[in-house]
């Protein structure tokens, strides 16, 4: 069991490092190509921080491990909202200032419900996957259109400041894109192998490993960037990381995994994990959306504590359920 643990840890470390290099290189390359800071923040950074989930789930699907493929995607969504957003808002309450991001909250809720409805028959077919990817393509087109129309968005100013602080020559940026992508694939392969072998050694399902260790590991880029943004008071980046990542996970990550290989959906994913994910997403809509008018949305420390308690309770539920049969 030592070798799978070493592979899992090494895979996670390399995955986080390579994802960070990939995001930095991609953002700098996009900046050299003339892309606006807003679009870089919403599209390039959103895609880059979700690259670990995307590669891990794709490899898991191709290798016949649906538990890790789906557990990684949905577990990352739960981790993003309950743990990452909870910790970020605990560091500094997050004000929902950006008009574009406030529109994404109800969209994320609708997308989550749509995805759960597609899986409710107990399988993810290629048709289901194609529908998820089609919605994803539509949302990306809408995001780009909105970004071009709202050049003075709060996120635009925050991203411009971040890009200016991390400028790099085009040659170095392209190098980091290539190196980061290659290591992403390699480390994901190592991570998936370690996770599957560890699950077998412990006698638990690969779903549990996917929902916990793998999900937290692949969400570390979002955790680092959101905490850094929260400390700097860059509210829209902190919130945008979570919203963008969850949209990517629900539509692109699950969609790509399903297109590679149709997946069977365990009943536990539907009645436990999908329900928790949906409840957390709807709660985020309620606490984050400014119902009293533009700029009034705020995730305070009390609500952040509630999100963290929910994450601890959910993780405890998974652990107790995993060890119960062995008692």
Residue, then its C-alpha position, 0 to 999 in steps of 0.5 A: x500500500x506504500x507505493x500507491x500512497x507515494x504515487x498519490x502524493x507525488x501525483x497531487x504535488x506535481x498536478x498542483x505545480x503543473x496546473x499553476x505553471x499552465x495557468x500562468x503561461x496560458x494567461x500571459x500568452x493570451x495577454x500577448x495575443x491581445x485578449x482582454x483581462x476580463x476574458x482571460x480571468x473568465x475563460x483562460x484562468x477558469x479553464x486552467x484551474x479546472x484542467x486537473x479535474x478535466x485530465x484526471x476525470x478523462x483518464x479515469x473514464x478511459x481506464x474504466x474507473x467511473x467512481x473517480x471520474x464522477x467523484x472527482x468532478x462532483x467532489x470538486x464542486x462540493x469542495x469548491x463551495x463548502x471548503x474553498x469559498x468558506x475559507x476564503x470568506x472566513x479570511x475576508x467577507x466576499x462582496x458580490x460586486x461584478x454584474x457578470x458574476x452575479x448573473x452566473x450564480x443562477x446559471x450555475x444553479x440551473x446547470x447543476x439541476x440540469x446535470x443531475x436530471x440527466x444522470x437520474x436514470x443511473x447512467x451517463x450516455x454519450x448523448x447526455x455528455x453531448x448535451x452537457x458539452x453543448x450547454x458548455x459551448x453555449x455558455x462560453x459563447x455567452x461569457x465571451x459576448x458578455x465580456x466584450x460588452x462589459x469592459x469596465x467590469x470589476x473583474x476586468x480591473x482585478x485581472x488587469x492588476x494580477x496580469x501586470x504583476x505576473x508579466x513574462x516574455x512570450x517565449x517563457x509563457x509558451x514554454x510554461x504552457x507546454x511543460x505545464x500541460x505535459x506534466x498535467x497529463x503525466x501527474x494525472x496518470x500517476x494520481x489515478x493509478x495511486x487512487x485506484x490502487x489505494x481504494x483496492x488496498x483499503x477495500x473502499x470504492x474508488x468513488x469515495x477516494x474520488x470524492x475526497x482525496x482526489x477532489x481536494x487535490x485537484x481543487x488545490x489550484x482554486x484554493x490557492x488562487x481564491x485565498x490569495x484573492x480574498x486576502x487582497x480584497x479581490x472579491x470577484x476573482x475569489x468568487x469567479x474561481x469557484x463559479x467558473x470551476x464548478x461550471x467547467x466541472x459540471x459541464x466540460x469535465x463530466x461531458x468529456x468523461x462521458x464522451x470518452x466512455x459512457x459511465x454507470x452512475x452509482x445510486x449513492x452519487x444521486x441521492x447523496x453527492x448530487x443532492x449535497x452539491x445541489x443544496x450547496x449550489x442553491x445556498x450559494x445562490x441565496x447567500x451570494x446574490x444581492x436581492x436588495x439591489x446591485x452590489x448588495x450580495x455578500x458572503x460574510x464570516x457567519x455564512x462562511x462558517x456554515x459552509x465549512x461545517x457543511x463540508x466537515x459534516x459531508x466528509x464525516x458522512x463519507x468516511x463513516x459510510x466507507x468504514x461501516x461495512x468493515x465494522 
